Amino acid sequence: MKRLLLDTSAYSAFKRGHPGIVERMAEADELVVCPVVMGELLSGFRRGSRLRANLEELEEFLSVDRVLVLPIDDDTAECYAVIHAGLARAGTPVPTNDLWIAASAMRLGLAVLTLDAHFERIPQIRVERLAS
């Protein structure tokens, strides 16, 4: 079973019709979104001029049976701590929101689908990064 955790960049690329992202998402049995990605998306929608349309498209996407929004729990927080401490020791910081996304992926054993290279600095997760 192929399960992917979507980074915000992957969802945005999907909406723009990025061929590689669309293909990877179509091949997946399950697509997971964490609350951090939801927050980033909603924040971006509110800064843009298509709030209503973006919200409707997101609601439609989330209604698909193979798309899940999973919470951040205590085990995810522990994964965050492991990742953050390791990166701090290595001197390779990653944006905080992306640490939480990576922690969600680590907790669930999922690969992160993204366009962002800094996920590749996180040894505790698998990353499927495509060029933008």
C-alpha positions as CSV (number, residue, x, y, z in Angstrom):
1,M,0.0,0.0,0.0
2,K,1.5,3.4,-1.0
3,R,0.8,6.1,1.5
4,L,2.0,9.7,1.1
5,L,2.0,12.7,3.4
6,L,1.5,15.9,1.4
7,D,3.5,18.9,2.1
8,T,1.9,22.3,1.3
9,S,4.1,22.6,-1.8
10,A,2.8,19.3,-3.1
11,Y,-0.9,20.3,-2.7
12,S,-0.2,23.6,-4.4
13,A,1.7,21.9,-7.2
14,F,-1.2,19.4,-7.6
15,K,-3.7,22.3,-7.9
16,R,-1.4,23.9,-10.6
17,G,-1.4,20.5,-12.5
18,H,2.3,19.7,-11.9
19,P,2.6,16.4,-13.9
20,G,4.9,14.6,-11.5
21,I,2.9,15.5,-8.4
22,V,-0.4,14.6,-10.1
23,E,1.1,11.2,-11.1
24,R,2.5,10.4,-7.7
25,M,-0.8,11.3,-6.0
26,A,-2.8,9.2,-8.5
27,E,-0.5,6.2,-7.8
28,A,-1.0,6.5,-4.0
29,D,-3.5,4.4,-2.1
30,E,-3.8,7.0,0.6
31,L,-3.0,10.7,0.8
32,V,-2.5,12.2,4.3
33,V,-2.6,15.8,5.3
34,C,-1.6,17.0,8.7
35,P,-3.0,20.0,10.6
36,V,0.2,22.1,9.9
37,V,-0.4,21.7,6.1
38,M,-4.0,22.7,6.6
39,G,-3.0,25.8,8.5
40,E,-0.5,26.8,5.8
41,L,-3.0,26.3,3.1
42,L,-5.7,28.2,4.9
43,S,-3.3,31.1,5.7
44,G,-2.3,31.2,2.0
45,F,-5.9,31.2,0.9
46,R,-6.7,34.2,3.2
47,R,-3.8,36.2,1.7
48,G,-5.0,35.5,-1.8
49,S,-7.9,36.7,-3.9
50,R,-9.6,33.3,-4.4
51,L,-10.6,32.5,-0.8
52,R,-14.0,31.0,-1.5
53,A,-12.8,29.0,-4.6
54,N,-9.7,27.7,-2.8
55,L,-11.8,26.6,0.3
56,E,-14.3,24.8,-2.0
57,E,-11.5,23.0,-3.9
58,L,-9.9,22.0,-0.6
59,E,-13.2,20.7,0.8
60,E,-13.7,18.7,-2.4
61,F,-10.2,17.3,-2.2
62,L,-10.6,16.3,1.5
63,S,-13.9,14.6,0.8
64,V,-12.2,11.9,-1.3
65,D,-12.2,8.6,0.6
66,R,-8.4,8.0,0.2
67,V,-7.6,11.5,1.6
68,L,-7.2,11.7,5.4
69,V,-6.5,14.6,7.8
70,L,-4.7,13.1,10.8
71,P,-4.1,15.0,14.1
72,I,-0.9,15.8,15.8
73,D,-0.6,13.7,19.0
74,D,1.9,13.1,21.8
75,D,3.8,10.6,19.7
76,T,4.1,13.1,16.9
77,A,5.5,15.6,19.4
78,E,8.1,13.1,20.4
79,C,9.1,12.6,16.8
80,Y,9.3,16.4,16.4
81,A,11.7,16.5,19.4
82,V,13.9,13.7,17.9
83,I,14.1,15.4,14.5
84,H,14.6,18.9,15.9
85,A,17.4,17.8,18.3
86,G,19.2,15.9,15.6
87,L,19.1,18.8,13.2
88,A,20.2,21.3,15.9
89,R,23.2,19.0,16.7
90,A,24.0,18.8,13.0
91,G,23.6,22.5,12.4
92,T,21.1,22.0,9.7
93,P,17.9,23.9,10.6
94,V,14.6,23.3,8.9
95,P,11.6,25.7,9.1
96,T,9.5,24.8,12.2
97,N,6.3,24.0,10.3
98,D,8.2,21.6,8.1
99,L,9.6,19.9,11.2
100,W,6.0,19.2,12.3
101,I,5.2,17.9,8.9
102,A,8.2,15.6,9.0
103,A,7.3,14.5,12.5
104,S,3.9,13.5,11.3
105,A,5.5,11.5,8.5
106,M,7.9,9.9,10.9
107,R,5.1,9.0,13.3
108,L,3.1,7.4,10.6
109,G,5.9,5.9,8.6
110,L,4.9,7.9,5.5
111,A,7.0,9.5,2.7
112,V,6.6,13.2,2.4
113,L,5.6,14.3,-1.1
114,T,7.2,17.8,-1.6
115,L,9.0,20.2,-3.9
116,D,11.1,21.5,-1.0
117,A,14.7,20.2,-0.8
118,H,15.2,20.8,2.9
119,F,13.1,17.8,3.8
120,E,16.0,15.7,2.4
121,R,18.1,16.9,5.4
122,I,15.8,14.9,7.8
123,P,17.2,11.4,8.0
124,Q,14.2,10.0,10.0
125,I,11.8,10.3,7.0
126,R,11.5,9.2,3.4
127,V,11.1,12.0,0.9
128,E,9.7,12.0,-2.6
129,R,10.8,15.4,-3.9
130,L,10.1,16.6,-7.3
131,A,11.5,19.6,-9.1
132,S,9.1,22.5,-9.5
